[in-house]
Amino acid sequence: MKLALAVLVSALSVHLAKADDPDPLTKSSHYFMGFFGRSELIFGSEDSRFGGGLSYAYGKPEKRFQLGHIPAQLVYEGYVDHTQSGGSGFPPNSTLATGGLGYARWRWPMDQQGNGVYVDLGWGMQFANRPTLDLDTRLNSTPVLGLGGVFRDGSKEFLIGLRYLHISNAGTNHPNFGQNEIFLTLGVRY
């Protein structure tokens, strides 16, 4: 009887310990990322720009964003972004901006090593050092959509993806042309 009770208690404690283990796809983690790309002349943009930046992000598990069996993180990201235009048809513009984003990150594993794909969807704010042709206010809204691949190397993961960042004043000032930036993103999760 004592042996059966000891086995039951041991099995229960192992089960509870496993239940508390965070999902490796969504466990709390840090991200460092570089990005570069250009703005596209879509959805009202008038000024083609090139640029890039750096960001730091922190992600934590968020069960409320889970889609069925697809785990999710809530990610908070801060970034610095520099873009400039060549001035074709308009005077050249150069902007240095800082911003913050909050987004859901969903992960789909594709193999036993943890390699897979991710999708980001969220929103944020950006503050630029000056208004420009497409960004006539310094404080702007920034919806974001990203997708890419995750490649594991030991305890680190490398992320390669594309990010669409729409920057505009959200209709608070007219005209509201905005910028539609497409970035190649290269990051590491640790």
N, C-alpha and C positions, 0 to 999 in steps of 0.2 A: 504493500500500500504506500509506504513512504517513497519507494522507488518510482512508482507511477506518478505520485504527486510531484516529485522532483523533476521528472521528465516533462510533465505538463507545465510546470512553472518555467522551466528552461525554454521549452518551445514557445510559450507565450511571450517571454521576454525577448527572444530572438525575433519573433514576429513584430512586436511593438518597436524594437530598435530599427528594423527595416522600414517600418511605416514612417518613422521620423527622418530617415535618410532623405535628403533632398534629391529631387530628380536631377541627374547630371546635366540635362538640357536646359534647366531653368534655375539651377541653384544660384544664389547671390554671386555676382561676379562684376569685374571691372573690364572696361573696354578702352582701348586707345586706338584712334583711327586717323588716317590721313585721307583726304579726298581732293579730287581735281576734276574739272570739266568745263562746261560752258552753258550759257543760257540759250534757249531755243526761242525763236520768234513765233511762239504759239500763245494762244489764250490772251492776246492783247499786248504782249511784249513788243517793244519797238527798238530796243538797243541790245545787240548781240555782245555778250561778254564772255571772257575767259577768266578762270581763277581756281582757287582751291583753299584748303585750310586744314586745321587740326582740331580734333575733339577728344574729350574724355567723357566716358559714360559709366553709370552704375546701374545694373539691372538686378531685380529681385523677383522671385516667383510671384505670380498673380493668378490665383485660381479663377477669379471672376472673368478673366479674359480667355480662359481655356475654351477651345472649340472642339467639343466632343472629347476625343482622346488626345488632341493636339495640345501640348503644354505651352504656356506663355510666360513671358516676363514683362514687368513694367520697367521700362528703361528711362532714366533721366540723363540727358546729355547736354553738355555745354560745349560751345565751339567758337572758333575765330575763323572768319571767312574773308578773303580778299579777292575782289573781282575787278576787272577793268575792261573797257571797250577800246576798239581801235578808232572809233569815231567815224565810221563809214556812214555818211549822210547826216551825222549828228556830231556835236563836239565830243571828244573822248571823255569818258567817265571812269573814275576809280573810286572804289568804296572799300573801306575796312569796317567789318561788322562783327559784333559778338551776339550770340544767341543762345537760347535754351530750348530744348525739345523734350517732350514727354510722349512716349509711344509704346504700343504693345509690340512685342516681338514673338512671333510664333515660329516653332522649330519642328521640322520633319526629319527624323534620322533616316538615312538611306542604307547604312551598313552597320555592322557590329562595332566598328571603331569609333562611331559617333559622327562620321562625315554625313552631311546632309544639306538641307536648304533652309532658308529663313525668309520671313516676310515681316516688314515693319509698317505700322500705320499709326500716325499720331499728328500732333500739332505743337506749335511753339510760338515764340516771339523773337524778334531780331531788332537790334539797335545799331544803326549805321552812323558813321562819322559825318555823313552829309547827304542831303537829298540829291537825287539825280533825275534824269529824264523819265525812266520807268518807275522809280521809287521816289515819289514826291514828298514823302514823309520819312523821318528818321526812324520812327518806331513802326514796325510792320509785323503782320501775322504770317506764320509759316507752317501751313499744312505740309506733311511729309509722307512719302511712300517709298519704301525700299524693298529690294529683294536680292538674294544672292546665295552663295554657297559657303559652307562651313567645312574646314579641313582640319582634322585633329593631328597634333604632333606632341605626343606625351601628355603633359598636363595642360598644355596651351591649345587654343583653337585659333585658326586664322580665318578671317572672313573676307571674301571678295564679292562685291556686289555693285548694284546701280541704285542711285537715290535720286528721286524727283522731289525738289524743294520748290514750292510756290511761295513767292515773297510778294506781299502787297499790303496796302493799308486797310484791307477788308471793307472798302467802300466808305471809310470815314472821311475821305478827302477826294475831290474829283479834279482831274481824271485819275482813274485807278488802273494804270496799265499793268504794273507788276513785273516781276521777273519770274521766269520758269527755268530753273537750273537743273541740269542733268549731270550728276557726278558719278565718277567711278570711285568706289570706296575700297580701301585696304585697311583692315583692322586686325587687332589681336585681342583675344579674350583671355583674362588671367584671373 
